[in-house]
Amino acid sequence: VGEWICFSAIATPQAQVSVQLGDKILPLLPQPQTTKLPSNAAVLTNLNQADSQDKTGYYRGCQQFKQEANLGKPIFTAQLNNRSITQQGQGEINIISDQNLPVIEIIVPEGVARTGPGSDYSRLTPLPQGTKARVTGKEGDWLRLDYGGWILERETRLIANEVLDNANIRGLSSRSINQATEIIFPLSHPVPIAVAQEDDKFILTLYNTIAQTDTIFLVDNPLVRRLDWRQINPTTIEYTFNLNQKQQWGYSLRYQGTNLILTLRHPPEKSDNLQGKVILLDPGHGGKETGAVGPTGYTEKEINLLMSKLIKQELEKLGATVYLTRETDIDLSLPARVEMINNLQPTLAISVHYNALPDDGDALNTQGIGIFWYHPQAADLSVFLHDYLTKNLNRPSYGVFWNNLALTRPYSSPSLLLELGFMSNPQEFEWITDTQAQKQLA
Ligand SMILES: [Zn+2]
């Protein structure tokens, strides 16, 4: 109730266009311009400008509804020179009251929250299993939750008869466990959350929560210097963990009953070598998935595995314990690779790939080392590796990208993805197939 709902239609220029909702008729007005947004991949070819065009035949109108109502399917009408055509919209429109909103619970380990109803919309912090929220809207298979995020209905279950109010939180405690600090947030029910990492801060936001906190105990630990919190609006609390250093080493969040448990991993011990450090290398693709294919038919899955094994040898010489997600040419799903990172919680997780030409790309001029990260805790290492490889090996630079990828999204360890050159570039393909150049790169 009270929200703007917008309708649009494409029809003949100069037509009179309207939409009927129940007994209400809403005119849709001709729009002077339409804007075409670029695909996300257009960033890779530098063609990512939004494109506004004067265009006729596009109509739009918005309306607020003041009462709960089932308006049925909207019926669009276009009229021109005494002729009219009508067309029924696909969806049914229900105006729901903000009283007695349905309550859902997240039933998957990580509910994928997004900024809108569809996978074109960006990801927000995943919601831990057990999170409860009110449903304030629905579009297709997507539910809008009370804190603003959208989630697929199948990742939730409806809790009949539950009436949900804001949660309360009391005093916080913490303890050291196994190279990490665990902080316990005692809530009256599990609420939606968000995480932000800054240079020397880890920020946790709890939505739908009102503080009743008087005491906080922060255990002596090497990571967190101080924990601050504030109620930033009547129903949102922000916790800022001020850290002793910029580099963060992974975290996890889970609900245990109604307690939120945040685990912040401690930095690994500094030493002259990599003794005691665990590195997980993920050779990309495998089995039926060949990845990119070079001019001779040599596949990315083969060079990814070969390079991962060479890198493993080099890291082991420096004392590291190294695991590979696959040691042979097998099919391995992205979720299985992610699960290995989360189970092993290595010091670093690195996915090894070679690049293919993006759509609209130029094979001769598209080249170089590309590195991809998603969480700030993987950014500095990405820049370091990019600079080191391009300078010391005199390799061309493709660049460092923030990128939403299955193998950059894990956050239990700093996780990044290497694209060590282009299979489609003739010069780079020579390096890719040259034993000496492979060793040098490793
Ligand atoms: Zn690949």
Residues whose N, C-alpha, C, O or C-beta is under 5 A from the ligand:
A	BS01	ZN	G284 G291 H353 Y354
